[in-house]
Amino acid sequence: SEGPSLQIGACCGKGTAKLLRRRRFEQRYQMTGGACAGLATAFNAPLSGLVFAFEDAHRRFSPDLFAVSFSAVITAVGCRVLLIGGAVCFPGFQMAGLSWASVGLAAAVGLLSGAGGLLFCRALLWYRGAGKSLRWLKLALPFALAGLCGLFLIEGTGTGKELVMSLSAGELAAGFLALVLAVRFMLAVLAAGAGVPGGLLIPMLALGACFGGLLARLLQPLGLSPELMQTCLVLGMTGFFAASVRTPITAVLLPLELTGCFSSALLPLILCAAIAYLLAGLTNTPPLYEALLERMVEEDRREGRPFVFRKKVEAGSAAAGRTVREVLWPGHCQVICLRREGVLLPVDGETPLLPGDELEAELSAATSDEGGELLDELLSP
């Protein structure tokens, strides 16, 4: 799963930075590179690993971030190919070429899988915040249900890779597929909402494939060719991921790299991702990973009083001459205000940091010591 892969990669990046005695803010860049390399290596998806740094992890582009991520991903994927080969995660997929039928199908799958992604995101966030006093019960529930599924509905368990391959072979009927989709949807919400360790990437892609496969099954009596089943599966992955995580570029690239369907037309996938992404924007559904991070930060703030850090931006520092968005701030840090020549300025991502500016930032109580040291390094030459 992508969770352990990202964490192990980030730890390797930080360990390497410490061995090389890099400064703290440089360690954070190398942690990002390691995390991207972990994701790319786990799924043999170098483009998705690279785009992950800009579109999801930092939601911004900078030359420093690109250099670190690109070098880490290329090195890691090269080692993977040399050691275990470059096989795709979901082999045997073939997407239909560009036609009016595939464009219309992409729009339909985008609406259905996008709605499923929105429902999944909202359900997970609601369950994550509900019943905090019943934490042990919330942890026990998904384990108990997974055990029952292991006895009576094995398709409802696992990461979903085997399920996707069964769907691509056309082995599941519409009614049974709807049951598997409902069970997997519920288990994913219960497990992730309770904080059970593991990743969400492949389970979410499997849910998206179920939505696409279910629509294909329902449309086959109306004349849809069975050969379009695999196209619907890939479109479903794209739409579900674009709506729930709100990263449309990754949503297009990742299914392509997992299935190896680069020779097929990109327009249906782009259309599907765009429809799902717009649907998420119209319903004001927050990006899943970003919303989960905000919940974690808020929980840390409740544990203690926030620490306010004040310091002037010095000439020759890493932050001087950059905008707020371009600086890699410590975790759980929020820039509150900026004073320039005694005048209080509003702060947003495009606010430039000039030498002599007095910056005020808020750090969580749990990370105030390490965060203060990192801020001092960023603002000092």
GIDABEL-V897391 format. One line per field, one symbol per residue. phi: phi as a letter, one per 30 degrees, with the letter a starting at -180 (. if undefined). Layout:
BEGIN
phi = ???
END
This chain:
BEGIN
phi = .dddddddddddddddddddhdddddddddddddddddddddchbddddddedddcdchacbeddddddddddddddddddddbjcdddcdidbcdddadddddddddddddddddddddddddddddcchddceddddddddddddddddcbdddcidjdddddddddidcddddddddddddedddddddddiddkccddeddddddddddddddddddcjdddddedddddddedddddddcibdddddddddddcicdddddeeddddddddddddddchddeddddddddddddddddaddcccbaddcdiddddicdeddcddddicbddabcbhicdcdcbdcddccejdccbbccdddbdddddddddddccd
END
